[in-house]
Amino acid sequence: MINAIPRYLLISKSGKILNVELPYPSQKEEFKSELEKYL
């Protein structure tokens, strides 16, 4: 029985959704690359 599907979102301080398809944090290089796009 599935209760939830894991998903990582990036949300700005103002509440705007920036990215709904972030890689898992365990995928360190891909995750870091995505975060740096918004800095």
C-alpha positions, 0 to 999 in steps of 0.5 A, a space after each residue: 500500500 502506497 501512502 506517499 510519493 517522495 518529492 523534493 521542492 524548492 520554495 523561495 522565502 516569499 513562497 514561490 515554487 521554484 522547482 518541483 523536480 529536484 533530485 534526491 539530496 543523496 545525488 549530491 552533485 545534481 542536487 547542488 547544481 540545481 540549488 546553485 541555479 537559484 542563488 
